[in-house]
Amino acid sequence: MHPKALLDACSELVRLTLKFDHPADAIVSRFFRDHRGFGPRERATMAETVYTVLRKKQLFDHFAPSGSGPKERRLAILGFYGPGDFLRSALSDQEKNWLDQCEKIKPEDLMERHRHNLPEWLVQPLKDQLGTDFWPLVESFNQGAGLDLRVNTFKAKRDEVQKALAASGIKAVATPYSPWGLRIAGKPALNKHEAFLRGDFEVQDEGSQLLALLLDAKRGEMVVDFCAGAGGKTLALGAAMRSTGRLYAFDTSAGRLDAFKSRLARSGLSNVHPAAIAHERDDRVKRLTGKIDRVLVDAPCTGLGTLRRNPDLKWRQSPQSVEEMAAKQAAILQSAARLVKSGGRLVYATCSVLPQENEAIAQAFSEANKDFAAMEAGDILTGLKISQAGSPCHGGPDGQTYLRLWPHRHHTDGFFAAVWQRK
């Protein structure tokens, strides 16, 4: 494609994305469906340009006024993902001079807000938790995420899948924590790979795999994934149960559960029972009160632990949305807890990095529910022979009460989990 045409397309996609009326990935997917003439390379350039603009929006907003032309074009130039000479062949002399001046500015000469590219309301909560580790987190958020796979142990072994990928020229290394995981450099096309079509693996962040491991679902048990969503953790739990027992996948979105059906069919699992519920107090939920061995509550959240993948979230969330989310999370956790039988296990998890959605919810639940005893996440992972199990855990007398994953420390998305056993 001609450089000028590609830059124009990038500019239009940037304009649509910065309306923030829908998630960025949905806008990008819709744009490509409506414009099917782009090849894989053009689509990759356009998508990465948009995500670079979202990651560095405050910096680019700072540079943009000194340029000329429509703002979305200036932002697309600054964030363009591709060779510099290719980009410059699409620019006027004035634009080239402006870009040269922008590129001469050293990061250390910038204001802090133009270096971290985070909304101000989010900065202090992260600094309070991380101290000097704040800047490594910022760097990891701006680098994008890797690609993790979860081997479907009901059908295959990790080393077998690793060899099958290697035979296709795809190098995969074992993840450091999850015994089910493989990590791949780059973003190769996997959805047509023979091993994928057989159901031997799914794409799933290693942190998400650890949430399923914390539940430690056993053969023959009654298990509930209370907020199943796209079903990634449901499939991990079903494989751990060896397709025995009964595994309920609840979600308030029938559409998400319908989209899950093709993944479920590939997995070979027969113990999974998807069910759409109206809300956390649905009659389907009430009928299971006190009957379930293990309940996973991967609660709806701000998703701020996934900024490597979804950088638009930092511009689409607010302190008010965090408060609203926390109220919803507390209500969902309380309702899900009713399902757990005596001696059963409850896991609360989010992909957020904010204490309001994590430790605060867990501590309030413990105070209000004395029939639930907090368990040490570090002890559980150690018992499962997870390598370096204490590293992602913190809190409590021995520092291992909660699972807390950070992109810059653990190379996963940001995750939190708390575990209880019903007395």
C-alpha positions in Angstrom: 0.0 0.0 0.0 1.2 3.5 -0.8 2.6 5.2 2.4 0.2 8.2 2.1 -2.9 5.9 1.9 -1.7 3.9 4.8 -1.1 7.0 6.9 -4.5 8.3 6.0 -6.1 5.0 7.1 -4.1 5.1 10.4 -5.3 8.7 11.0 -9.0 7.7 10.5 -8.7 4.7 12.8 -7.0 7.0 15.5 -9.9 9.4 15.1 -12.5 6.7 15.7 -10.7 5.2 18.6 -10.2 8.5 20.5 -14.0 9.0 20.7 -13.8 6.3 23.5 -17.4 5.3 22.9 -16.4 1.6 22.6 -13.3 -0.5 23.6 -10.4 0.1 21.3 -10.1 -3.6 20.2 -13.8 -3.6 19.2 -13.3 -0.4 17.1 -10.2 -1.8 15.4 -12.0 -5.1 14.6 -15.0 -3.3 13.2 -12.8 -1.0 11.1 -11.1 -4.0 9.5 -14.4 -5.8 8.9 -15.7 -2.7 7.1 -12.4 -2.3 5.1 -11.4 -5.8 4.0 -8.8 -4.6 1.4 -6.0 -4.3 4.0 -3.4 -7.1 4.1 -2.0 -8.6 7.3 1.0 -6.2 7.3 -1.2 -3.1 6.9 -3.6 -4.2 9.6 -0.7 -4.8 12.0 0.7 -1.3 11.3 -2.7 0.3 11.8 -3.5 -1.5 15.0 0.0 -0.9 16.6 -0.2 2.7 15.6 -3.5 3.1 17.4 -2.2 1.3 20.5 0.9 3.4 20.6 -1.2 6.6 20.5 -3.3 5.3 23.3 -0.3 4.3 25.4 1.5 7.7 24.9 -1.6 9.9 24.6 -0.5 12.6 27.1 3.0 12.9 25.5 1.6 13.1 22.0 -1.1 15.6 23.0 1.8 17.7 24.3 3.6 17.5 21.0 0.6 17.8 18.7 -0.2 21.5 19.0 3.2 22.5 17.4 2.3 20.5 14.3 -0.1 21.2 11.4 -3.0 19.5 9.8 -5.8 17.4 11.5 -4.9 16.4 15.1 -5.6 12.7 14.4 -3.0 12.8 11.6 -0.4 14.4 13.9 -1.1 11.7 16.5 -0.8 9.0 13.9 2.5 10.4 12.7 3.9 10.4 16.2 2.7 6.9 16.9 3.3 5.3 13.5 4.4 1.7 13.8 6.8 1.0 11.0 10.1 2.1 9.3 10.9 5.8 9.7 11.8 6.3 6.0 8.5 4.7 4.9 6.6 7.1 7.1 8.6 10.2 6.0 7.8 9.4 2.3 4.2 10.2 3.2 4.9 13.5 4.9 5.2 17.1 3.7 8.5 18.9 4.4 6.8 20.9 7.2 5.6 17.6 8.8 9.1 16.1 8.5 10.7 19.1 10.2 8.1 19.0 13.0 8.6 15.2 13.5 12.4 15.8 13.6 12.0 18.4 16.4 9.7 16.1 18.4 12.2 13.2 18.2 15.0 15.4 19.4 13.3 15.9 22.8 14.9 13.7 25.5 12.6 11.8 27.9 14.5 13.2 30.9 13.5 16.7 29.8 9.8 16.0 29.9 7.4 16.7 32.7 6.5 13.6 34.7 2.9 13.4 33.3 4.3 13.2 29.8 6.6 10.3 30.8 4.1 8.1 32.7 1.2 8.8 30.3 -1.4 7.9 33.0 -4.4 9.9 34.2 -3.5 11.8 37.4 -6.1 10.0 39.6 -4.3 6.7 38.9 -0.7 7.8 39.6 -0.7 8.2 43.4 -2.4 4.9 44.2 0.3 3.1 42.1 3.1 5.1 43.7 1.8 4.4 47.1 1.9 0.6 46.4 5.1 0.5 44.4 7.4 3.3 45.5 10.4 3.4 43.1 8.9 0.4 41.2 6.3 2.8 39.8 8.5 3.6 36.8 9.3 0.0 35.8 5.6 -0.6 35.9 5.0 2.4 33.6 7.6 1.0 31.2 6.0 -2.4 31.2 2.6 -0.9 30.5 4.0 0.9 27.5 5.8 -2.1 26.0 2.8 -4.2 25.1 2.1 -7.8 26.2 3.6 -11.1 25.2 1.6 -14.1 24.2 0.9 -17.0 26.7 -0.7 -20.3 26.0 -2.3 -22.7 28.3 -1.9 -26.4 27.4 -5.1 -28.3 27.6 -3.8 -31.1 29.9 -7.0 -33.1 29.4 -5.8 -33.7 25.8 -2.1 -33.0 25.6 1.2 -32.5 27.5 3.1 -29.3 27.6 6.3 -30.7 26.0 4.2 -32.3 23.2 2.6 -28.9 22.3 6.0 -27.2 22.6 7.4 -29.7 20.0 4.4 -29.3 17.7 4.9 -25.5 17.7 8.6 -25.8 17.2 7.9 -28.0 14.1 6.0 -25.0 12.7 8.9 -22.6 13.4 7.3 -21.2 16.6 9.5 -21.1 19.6 7.7 -21.6 22.9 9.2 -21.6 26.4 7.7 -22.9 29.6 6.2 -20.2 31.8 8.0 -19.7 35.1 5.0 -20.2 37.4 2.1 -22.1 35.7 2.8 -25.8 34.9 0.3 -25.5 32.1 1.8 -22.5 30.3 4.0 -21.7 27.3 5.2 -18.2 26.3 5.8 -17.2 22.7 7.7 -14.2 21.4 5.9 -12.1 18.8 2.3 -12.7 17.6 2.3 -15.6 15.2 -1.1 -16.7 13.7 -2.2 -19.7 15.9 -5.9 -20.1 15.2 -5.2 -22.3 12.2 -2.4 -24.4 13.8 -3.2 -28.1 13.9 -2.6 -28.3 17.6 -5.0 -25.4 18.3 -7.7 -26.9 16.1 -7.3 -30.2 18.0 -8.0 -28.3 21.3 -4.5 -28.9 22.6 -4.0 -25.3 23.8 -5.7 -22.0 24.3 -4.4 -18.4 24.5 -4.4 -17.4 28.1 -2.2 -15.1 30.2 -0.1 -17.0 32.8 -1.6 -14.9 35.5 -5.1 -16.1 34.6 -3.8 -19.6 34.7 -2.6 -19.1 38.3 -6.1 -18.0 39.3 -7.5 -21.4 38.2 -4.6 -23.2 40.0 -5.5 -21.4 43.3 -9.0 -22.9 43.1 -7.4 -26.3 42.8 -10.5 -28.0 41.5 -10.5 -31.8 41.9 -12.0 -34.8 40.1 -15.7 -35.4 40.8 -16.3 -32.1 42.6 -19.1 -29.5 42.1 -17.4 -26.3 41.0 -18.7 -22.8 39.9 -17.0 -20.2 37.8 -19.2 -17.4 38.9 -18.2 -14.8 36.3 -17.1 -17.0 33.4 -16.9 -14.4 30.7 -15.1 -15.8 27.6 -14.5 -19.1 29.5 -10.7 -19.2 29.7 -10.6 -20.1 33.4 -13.6 -22.4 33.0 -11.7 -24.5 30.5 -8.6 -24.6 32.7 -10.8 -25.8 35.7 -12.5 -28.4 33.6 -9.2 -29.8 32.4 -7.9 -29.9 36.0 -11.1 -31.9 36.9 -10.4 -34.3 34.1 -13.9 -33.6 32.7 -15.5 -35.2 35.8 -17.9 -33.8 38.3 -20.0 -30.8 37.4 -18.6 -27.4 36.5 -21.1 -24.5 36.1 -20.0 -21.5 34.0 -22.3 -18.5 35.1 -22.3 -15.2 33.4 -24.8 -12.3 33.0 -24.0 -12.1 29.2 -25.6 -14.8 27.1 -23.6 -13.5 24.2 -20.2 -14.2 25.9 -21.4 -17.7 26.8 -22.5 -18.4 23.2 -19.1 -17.3 22.0 -17.6 -19.7 24.5 -19.3 -22.8 22.9 -16.7 -23.2 20.1 -13.8 -23.2 22.6 -15.7 -25.7 24.8 -16.2 -28.0 21.8 -12.5 -27.9 20.9 -11.5 -28.6 24.5 -13.2 -32.1 24.6 -14.7 -31.4 28.1 -18.1 -32.8 28.9 -18.5 -31.6 32.5 -19.0 -27.9 31.7 -22.5 -26.4 32.0 -22.8 -22.8 30.8 -25.7 -20.9 32.2 -26.7 -17.2 31.7 -28.0 -15.5 34.9 -29.8 -12.2 35.2 -27.8 -11.1 38.3 -25.9 -12.5 41.2 -29.1 -13.3 43.1 -30.6 -15.3 40.2 -32.8 -18.3 41.1 -30.3 -20.6 39.4 -27.7 -19.4 41.9 -30.0 -19.8 44.9 -30.7 -23.4 44.1 -27.0 -24.3 44.6 -26.7 -22.6 48.0 -24.3 -24.5 50.3 -23.8 -27.3 47.7 -20.6 -26.3 45.9 -17.0 -27.5 46.7 -15.2 -24.6 45.0 -16.3 -21.2 43.7 -14.2 -18.8 41.6 -15.3 -15.2 41.5 -13.2 -13.5 38.8 -15.2 -10.3 39.3 -15.9 -7.6 36.8 -13.3 -4.8 37.3 -11.7 -1.8 35.8 -9.2 -4.0 34.0 -6.4 -1.7 34.9 -4.0 -4.6 35.2 -4.4 -5.2 31.5 -3.1 -1.9 30.2 -0.4 -3.6 28.2 -3.2 -5.1 26.0 -5.9 -2.5 26.6 -4.3 0.9 27.0 -7.6 2.7 26.3 -8.9 1.6 29.7 -6.8 4.2 31.5 -8.7 6.9 29.6 -12.1 5.2 29.8 -12.1 4.7 33.6 -12.4 7.2 36.4 -12.5 7.4 40.2 -16.3 7.2 40.0 -16.2 4.1 37.9 -13.8 2.5 40.5 -16.3 3.2 43.3 -19.2 1.8 41.3 -17.1 -1.3 40.4 -16.1 -1.9 44.1 -19.8 -1.8 45.2 -20.6 -4.3 42.5 -17.7 -6.5 43.4 -18.6 -6.7 47.0 -22.2 -7.7 46.2 -21.1 -10.4 43.7 -18.6 -11.9 46.2 -21.2 -12.0 48.9 -23.7 -13.7 46.7 -21.2 -16.2 45.4 -20.1 -17.1 48.9 -23.5 -18.5 49.7 -22.9 -21.3 47.2 -19.8 -22.7 49.1 -20.4 -25.7 51.3 -18.7 -26.3 54.7 -15.1 -27.1 54.0 -15.3 -25.6 50.5 -13.0 -23.0 48.9 -13.8 -19.5 47.6 -11.4 -17.5 45.4 -12.0 -13.8 44.7 -9.9 -12.3 41.8 -9.6 -9.3 39.6 -7.3 -8.0 36.8 -7.1 -4.7 38.5 -4.1 -3.1 40.2 -6.1 -0.9 42.6 -6.4 -1.7 46.3 -10.1 -0.5 46.3 -11.0 -3.4 44.0 -8.6 -5.9 45.7 -7.4 -5.9 49.3 -10.2 -3.6 50.4 -12.9 -6.0 49.1 -11.1 -9.0 50.5 -10.7 -7.5 54.0 -14.3 -6.3 54.1 -15.5 -9.7 53.2 -13.4 -11.4 55.9 -14.7 -8.9 58.5 -18.3 -9.6 57.5 -18.1 -13.3 57.1 -16.5 -15.0 60.2 -17.5 -18.4 58.9 -14.9 -18.0 56.1 -11.2 -18.4 57.1 -8.6 -16.7 54.9 -6.1 -19.1 53.3 -2.5 -18.3 52.4 -2.2 -18.1 48.6 1.6 -18.7 48.9 1.0 -22.0 50.8 -1.5 -23.2 48.2 0.8 -22.6 45.3 3.7 -24.2 47.2 1.6 -27.2 47.9 1.0 -27.4 44.1 4.7 -27.4 43.6 4.6 -24.0 41.8 8.1 -22.7 41.2 8.9 -19.6 43.2 5.4 -19.7 44.7 6.1 -17.0 47.2 7.2 -14.4 44.7 3.8 -13.3 43.5 2.2 -13.3 47.0 2.0 -10.6 49.7 0.1 -9.5 52.8 -0.4 -11.2 56.2 2.2 -12.2 58.9 4.3 -14.1 56.4 3.7 -11.9 53.4 1.9 -14.6 51.4 -1.8 -14.1 52.1 -2.8 -12.7 48.7 -1.7 -13.4 45.1 -0.6 -10.1 43.5 0.9 -10.2 40.0 2.5 -7.2 38.4 3.5 -6.9 34.7 7.0 -5.6 35.4 7.8 -8.2 38.1 6.0 -11.3 36.9 5.6 -10.6 33.1 1.9 -11.3 33.4 -1.1 -9.0 33.4 -1.8 -7.4 36.7 -3.9 -9.8 38.9 -5.1 -10.1 42.4 -6.6 -13.1 44.3 -7.7 -13.8 47.8 -8.7 -17.3 49.0 -11.0 -18.5 51.8 -12.2 -21.8 53.2 -15.7 -22.1 54.7 -15.5 -23.4 58.3 
